[in-house]
């Protein structure tokens, strides 16, 4: 299985650059993970051409935050992937994120 991972698109509208990135890097993936800060549901709709797993980011509005959790676990091919956006100062972020998950193989 091939998984495409993206985060921090920060787009209010779908643009040609994201479309080009999708065609170059995501057209042959089996699943897409977006790790937050989509900003627009239009981006969700576009990326939903493939199975899509999303978590909210700190810059996402209420429309995104009502649809997607702050963190989640996705099971793929016997692996448990922890998805979270991250927050706060970069100092100590690794420890904060690790403390959010138990029993995962990968944190994105």
C-alpha positions as CSV (number, residue, x, y, z in Angstrom):
1,X,0.0,0.0,0.0
2,X,1.2,3.5,-0.9
3,X,0.2,6.3,1.4
4,X,0.5,10.0,0.5
5,X,1.0,12.4,3.5
6,X,0.4,16.1,3.4
7,X,-0.1,18.8,5.9
8,X,-0.4,22.6,6.3
9,X,-1.8,23.3,2.9
10,X,-3.4,26.6,4.4
11,X,-5.5,27.1,1.3
12,X,-8.9,28.9,1.3
13,X,-9.5,27.8,-2.3
14,X,-8.3,24.9,-4.4
15,X,-5.5,26.2,-6.7
16,X,-3.5,25.0,-9.6
17,X,-0.4,24.4,-7.5
18,X,-2.1,21.9,-5.3
19,X,-3.7,20.2,-8.3
20,X,-0.3,19.8,-9.9
21,X,1.2,18.4,-6.6
22,X,-1.7,16.0,-6.4
23,X,-1.1,14.7,-10.0
24,X,2.6,14.4,-9.5
25,X,2.8,12.9,-6.1
26,X,-0.6,11.5,-5.1
27,X,-2.2,10.1,-8.3
28,X,-0.9,6.6,-7.6
29,X,-1.4,6.4,-3.9
30,X,-3.9,4.2,-2.2
31,X,-4.7,6.5,0.6
32,X,-4.1,10.2,1.6
33,X,-3.4,11.5,5.1
34,X,-3.7,15.2,5.8
35,X,-2.2,16.1,9.2
36,X,-4.1,19.4,9.6
37,X,-4.3,23.0,8.6
38,X,-6.3,22.4,5.5
39,X,-8.2,25.6,6.2
40,X,-10.9,24.9,3.6
41,X,-13.4,22.1,3.1
42,X,-12.8,22.5,-0.7
43,X,-9.4,20.9,-0.1
44,X,-11.1,18.0,1.8
45,X,-13.4,17.5,-1.2
46,X,-10.6,17.5,-3.7
47,X,-8.4,15.1,-1.8
48,X,-11.3,12.8,-1.2
49,X,-10.7,11.3,-4.7
50,X,-8.8,8.8,-2.7
51,X,-9.6,7.3,0.8
52,X,-8.7,10.2,3.1
53,X,-7.9,10.5,6.8
54,X,-7.7,14.0,8.3
55,X,-7.0,15.6,11.6
56,X,-7.7,19.2,12.4
57,X,-4.9,21.7,12.8
58,X,-4.6,24.9,14.8
59,X,-5.4,27.1,11.9
60,X,-8.5,25.2,10.8
61,X,-11.9,26.9,11.2
62,X,-15.0,25.6,12.9
63,X,-16.2,23.8,9.7
64,X,-13.1,21.6,9.7
65,X,-13.0,21.2,13.5
66,X,-16.6,20.0,13.5
67,X,-15.8,17.3,10.9
68,X,-12.4,16.0,12.1
69,X,-10.8,15.1,15.4
70,X,-7.6,16.6,16.9
71,X,-6.0,13.2,16.8
72,X,-6.9,9.7,15.5
73,X,-5.4,6.3,14.9
74,X,-5.6,4.6,11.5
75,X,-4.9,0.9,11.1
76,X,-3.2,0.0,7.8
77,X,-1.6,-3.3,6.9
78,X,-1.2,-4.4,10.5
79,X,0.3,-1.0,11.5
80,X,-1.2,1.6,13.8
81,X,-0.6,5.1,12.6
82,X,-1.2,8.0,15.1
83,X,-2.3,11.2,13.3
84,X,-2.0,14.6,15.0
85,X,-1.2,18.1,13.9
86,X,1.0,19.3,16.8
87,X,0.8,22.6,18.7
88,X,2.8,25.2,20.6
89,X,6.4,25.9,20.8
90,X,8.8,23.6,18.8
91,X,10.7,23.1,22.0
92,X,9.4,19.9,23.5
93,X,6.9,19.2,20.8
94,X,8.2,15.6,20.2
95,X,7.5,14.7,23.8
96,X,4.0,16.3,23.8
97,X,3.0,14.5,20.7
98,X,4.4,11.1,21.9
99,X,2.4,11.5,25.1
100,X,-0.8,11.6,23.0
101,X,-0.5,8.0,21.8
102,X,-0.1,4.6,23.2
103,X,0.6,1.5,21.2
104,X,1.2,3.0,17.7
105,X,3.9,2.1,15.3
106,X,4.2,5.5,13.6
107,X,3.2,9.1,14.5
108,X,2.4,11.5,11.7
